[in-house]
């Protein structure tokens, strides 16, 4: 697996000064080492920190390999407790949300001018339409289905 070393750090926070959600980005530069000696030097020649860094990298690699396997996923309840094995069809949430918003706008009168309760009602009606219409759900199984859960 090729690692991208130029990916910036991102975070989503709530800015109390303007009372809204803000997406932040923090660029940083990481230069990979070329040898174990160089890596050891980067952690101050501390062999325990070196092994910790190596093990963290191996752990991340193992997590990524496990994430790419389609089976073994379980659902989690509101309290974070693990339930049984996931038996559904994974779908790209962005594609589902786009369809929901399109239906809310075109069928259920959603617009930016509505109050939050009316917007939520239109989006809920659109999701109910998706749930109750086999042709739409089957179409999503073709257009939005994914075989691997996306990273967080």
Buried (B, 14 or more C-beta within 10 A) or exposed (E): EEEEEEEEEEEEEEEEEEEEEEEEEEEEEEEEEEEEEEBBEEBEEEEEEBEEBEEEEEEEEEEEEEBEEEEEBEEEEEEEEEEEEBEEEBBBEEBBEEBBBEBBBEEBEBEEEBEEEBBEBBBEBBBEBBEEEEEBEEEBEEEBEEEEEEEE
